Amino acid sequence: MGEPQWLDKREARLWESYRDTHRELMRALEARMISNSGLSGADYALLHPLSEAEDGVLRTRDLGRSVGWERSRLSHQVSRMEKRGLVCREECAADARGSMVRLTELGRTAIDAAAPDHVDAVRAYFFNRLTPAEQAQLTTLLDRIAADLPETCPTPDCDD
């Protein structure tokens, strides 16, 4: 491998701005969610796809893929949420090796209560800072970047 092509000042500034903005946006959204609903960002990350799934249930590996988490992190978070009654685990009828995660009534109530404020926060912290044209341009740019990223499996166990 040859000498790295270091970022110039303009590129470094852009990368740092993106990285820092993403981190601080996620921090602000998480803090507001905890304050206003008692849910963590991790709780919301799992409750959201479950709330949109047919019958509120997803195969564990599909839930992990939807949030980009490895099996260990997903398992620990689901365990924490089970203890609070937000979700429950079930055996997978189609595959004895697999498991399912189901949204409970308490979990449905929690996501339904948290979602409106979360959307308000996303609007306040993100969308309201951009014009419609800037939003469209940013969507185009991010889609272009995402389309060219290599498809990777986050961990060796993600195909289980």
Summary of the structure (lengths in Angstrom):
residues: 160
radius of gyration: 18.8
end to end distance: 34.2
largest distance: 56.7
contacts: 399
relative contact order: 0.13
helix: 66%
strand: 8%
